[in-house]
Structures are given as C-alpha cells and as structure tokens.
Amino acid sequence: MFIALRHRIFRRLFAAHVVALLGTGLSTIAIGFLVFDISGNGAAAVLGTLLAIKMLTFLLIGPLAPAIAHRVGEKRLLVLTDLSRAAIAIALPFVDNVAVAYVLIFLLQSASALFTPTFQATIPRVVTDERQYTGALALSRLAYDAEALISPTIAGAVLVFAPSAALFLGTSAGFLGSAALILSAALPKSVAGEEDTVRREITRGTHLMATVPELRGVLAIYLAHASVGAITMVLTVPLVLGGLGGDEGQAAGLLAVYGVGSITSAVFMPAIVARIGPRSYIFAGLLVMSAAMLFVWPILSWHPGTEALPWLGAVWFFAGLGNSAVLAPMGRVIRDSVPDEDLPHVFAAQFSLAHGWWLISYPVAGWGATALGYGPMTLLLAAFSLAALGFSARLWPAPEKLTVA
C-alpha cells in the first residue's frame, strides 16, 4: 500500500489530501453542532437539507470540473478552491440563522465539487504503475478513514476547552495547508488534444457511466451506499444530542468508532482485493454496512437514553467497516473500465452522479427521522439499501471481469 509514496509528487498531493480532509472533517462535525444550536429538535431535518444542498452542488457543478480545469489549469483550480473554502470556513462560526447557513454551505461545497474530481483525475497520471496505483487508492481511502477517526478525536479534545465554533479554525487551517502543499508540487500536464466543446466535456463522462456495464453497477452501488450512509452522516449528532440526551463528546466518540471500522477495512483492502477482486469486496462491504443498521431500532427500543451508546458503537463500527470496503476500490474499478484519456470525465461524472443519490437520501433521512423517529427511519433506509444491492448485482457482470494485479 505504501509503495505509492515513492513518488515525490504523490507524497505532496497525499499530504495535501490529508490536511484538507482533516479540515473538512472538523467542519462537518462543527456544522452538525451549529445546526443543533440553531434548530434544536428540528436539527435532523435542517441538517438533512444542508447536506442535500451540498449534494446538489456536486451534481450541478461536479461535471464542470474537467472543462474549468482545462481552461484555468488544474493546479491553479485546486489552489483557488482551497483558498475559497478556507475563507468560508472562517465565516461559518458567525452564522446565527439557517438561511445564511444554506448560502455558505452552497459556496463551500461548490468549491469542493470542483476540487475533488480534479484531484482524483490527477493521481493516475502521477502514479502510472497499476500495482502502485492500487496502493495509492488504498492510501487515499485510508486518509478518508483516518479523518473519520482523527477528526472526532480532535473535536472531542477541543470541546473540552472551547466551544464547537472553534472547530472551524481547524477547517480553515487544513485548507490553507492543502493549498500550500499543492503549490509546492509539479503536477503533470493533462492529456493533450482535449479541444472538445464544454458540452461534450460535460456529457462524455456521464455517457460512459451509463453505457459501461461495470460503471452502471457502480452507480447502483452508490444508490445503496447513499441510502444507508445517510444514517451516520445525518442522524448521528441529532440522535445522540436530542434522541438519547447525550453530549457533544459522546456524539464525536460515536463518529470516531465509525472511523475505526473504516480504517480497519482500508488497511486490509489491498490484500483482500488481490484475492477476491474489487467486485466481491465492494458487495460484501455494502452487505455488512446495511445489515448492521438493521439493529439500530431494536437497540433504541431495548436500551433507553445513553445506555444505547455502547451497542450503537458496535453498529457504527461495522457500518464503518463496510463503508470503506465499498468506497476504497472504486477508483480501481473506474480506472480499469475506461481509457486514460477519459479518466477526468469519468471521475467528474462519477463524483457528480454518485452524489446525486445523496441529494435524495440526506433529506429523506433527516425529514424522515423527524416525522417517523430514528429507529423506523434507519430500518427503512437499511432495507432499501439491501434491495438496491440486489439490483446492482444484476447490472454488474459476474463473475469478476476486471483483472487483478
């Protein structure tokens, strides 16, 4: 897995990725606390709406990333979006009403929607060896999962001494650090000969996602993943603070347990994928993630208040385990499914279309939990995820068609 770190440029990009992720993780936790302070018992619905706005920007702006990067320059675009996110993070602690929060989150996520697919498309041009690229994907996934562990840990430590608004300072520092590291890296030039119209640049990746069998299956997998993933993303903080009567430290702790599960899966991903292939690994991860969430309602029914937290911690661990198993090999699947010259378009389309499912699942989770309760809503989302998993198995050809290094 660590063999990809032999590449000097990748080391700097990976470091930028890590510090930006830490900033993003702190902001996600801080936004949850901010929304609870503003909205109280309606926090789940408001947070679901805020996260839906985030997904809407990814859906609308993500496909524009290759066209904008081609004209502005990838390095310049990455740095500008980092600086924009740092400035917005500084403004967020001063928000005192939901409408302003909606606007700032839209601007913040618009920058992220340009940054992420541009960054993803750069990596396979830096790390060209297939085995090393698989390791780079595992490291990238490990960075996401380490953030899921480290960010709540840092947040819990900060909350002992300062209010949750202080977490936004860490967010800004992360984005500024990312910008500095990207500036220090000499990025390879994009593939020559891309003189297509903006319309073709936007639609090329979407067409490939819809026509390549493996990628159609990936889209269905993302539907199932978004359904069950919305439980942890939207409901963790409102459930602990409002539903169970816990505190901010306990909410951060539950998210940290989720991160431990994700890290565990990411560490073992290269060895397991080499044996069983990415398809089987992804399907098994989604099955574990969805099945774990079926236990939330019984736990909430049998264990009142904070007595449920140790049991929910076990569920969150297995959900994190499955989450990383679903997401970590996706870059490998995409890279093996299309030519190198199409990677920027497909990464942008995948980023946009996959997040389109979250645009639906986030408000459904938030508003559904407000109307039906946390237990019934988690059961419905987990059951739908299992149904979508079965549908994706029909779309994605089996036995495994992708070669494994």
Secondary structure by P-SEA (a helix, b strand, c coil): cccccccaaaaaaaaaaaaaaaaaaaaaaaaaaaaaaacccaaaaaaaaaaaaaaaaaaacccaaaaaaaaacaaaaaaaaaaaaaaaaaaccccccaaaaaaaaaaaaaaaaacaaaaaaaaaaacccaaaaaaaaaaaaaaaaaaacaaaaaaaaaaacccccaaaaaaaaaaaaaaaaaaacccccccccccccaaaaaaaaaaaaaccaaaaaaaaaaaaaaaaaaaaaccaaaaaaccccccaaaaaaaaaaaaaaaaaaaaaaaaaaacccaaaaaaaaaaaaaaaacaaaaaaaacccccaaaaaaaaaaaaaaaaaaaccaaaaaaaacccccaaaaaaaaaaaaaacccccaaaaaaaaaaaccaaaaaaaaaaaaaaaaaaaaaacccccccccc
